[in-house]
Amino acid sequence: MVPIHIHTNTVCLLAGAVEACQRNIKFNGSVACSKVESHLADARVYMLTNPKEFDVVDLDPYGSPSVFLDSAVQSVVDGGMLMCTATDMAVLCGGNGEVCYSKYGSYPLRGKYCHEMALRILLACIESHANRYKRYIVPVLSVQMDFYVRVFVRIYTSASAMKNTPLKLSYVYQCTGCDAFHLQPIGRTVSKNTSVRYLPGFAPVVPQECSHCQKKFNMGGPIWSAPIHDQEWVTNILSDVKSMKDRYPAYDRISAVLTTISEELPDVPLFLSLHNLCATLKCTSPSAVIFRSAVINAGYRISGTHVNPLGLKSDAPMEVIWDIMRCWVKNHPVKAQPADQPGSVILAKEPVLQANFARAVASLSKAQAKKVARFLPNPERHWGPKLRAGRQITSKHISLLGEEKVNGCLSHQDSELDAKRQKIEKLEDAPAES
């Protein structure tokens, strides 16, 4: 097995980084010395000059991996694994849509599901690069955690299987007034006898205005709309981790993430936020168990998501979701709102479905029923990415760094300014040389 790990913050050549790698290899003993090599070369060139050479390639750059993807998909053996991390979450989650489009070829939307959309944008981008060389990907695990996204995909070569790519990609229509979203598949197939024809997808999937609240739609994508995990693979990995829990210092974290992923609906892209639904209607929120029960009693499936503790995946159409919320509001009335508000427009319609809020057996997942931890708290207060080097710290950074650290930095900055001021005053008071 030949793995390669690319961990760089630029595409420049840094001799010091390679020397540090060599010291680390020696530190890990003779076995590491016999198996691990470090090279001073442009990672892209190195992968391009070793096509289909590596069983595993791990891309872990600082920021976007987009510049490495074209060479990475060519360097993995057939059936090998590409592991890829992206930390430019502000770009992937819609902070700079035009930048995301230039790097990944997809336009992001700023919904509650933006972190899952970031995963699906990255997968669509990898697939696009692979297709150029008659290759395609099969995701086995896709994770959003902390402040980054990470995907694990198998790469295969097949010109015929590659034709299915348009069936796995979709555009997303997000209503600007309510939480409704719809997916527009790029392609479809028509089977006749033993032949299969590949055709463009039917469109449009939405009218010009949202049928629920009469507002316009934003369009994003294309995103990967096929499953982002191999559920059997995830289940096997989870059981292996549990059998060797003493070998994993971060066992609680690993097991929590894999447990939540194992319970996700694999064929439902993106998710809804129960709190957002209630915010639209200006109503009190039902508990997750009550809402899940209503969806299950209506004949649909529902699950959580590893991306957001409040997120809910369901195959129920938005008409059913809003009918359930209308029934909830009838039992829990809200104050009158202006008639043009999205919530007022939605509540003005009578529900077609009469929701049943009786508790369903499957309203709790197996992990919830067994009280298995799924979302762990941060290790410490103010934990997460800090300011980049060179930024001046001000009082607005208290929520990011903590009051004590900010006050210490501000007093240090004040003392430096006082010292500079005194130095200038001394120079001004000094007698001029003749």
Salt bridges, closest charged atoms under 4 A:
GLU37 OE1 - HIS39 NE2 2.97
ASP42 OD2 - ARG44 NH2 2.96
ASP58 OD2 - HIS5 ND1 2.99
ASP58 OD1 - ARG150 NH1 3.17
ASP60 OD2 - HIS7 ND1 3.60
ASP70 OD1 - HIS129 ND1 3.27
ASP70 OD1 - ARG132 NH1 3.64
ASP78 OD1 - ARG135 NH2 3.77
GLU116 OE2 - ARG120 NE 2.90
GLU116 OE2 - LYS313 NZ 2.85
ASP146 OD1 - ARG253 NH2 2.38
GLU264 OE1 - HIS229 NE2 3.22
GLU264 OE2 - HIS306 ND1 2.65
ASP267 OD2 - ARG301 NH2 2.91
ASP315 OD2 - ARG301 NE 3.09
ASP323 OD1 - ARG326 NH1 2.61
GLU350 OE1 - LYS330 NZ 2.74
GLU416 OE2 - HIS412 NE2 3.06
ASP418 OD1 - ARG421 NH1 2.71
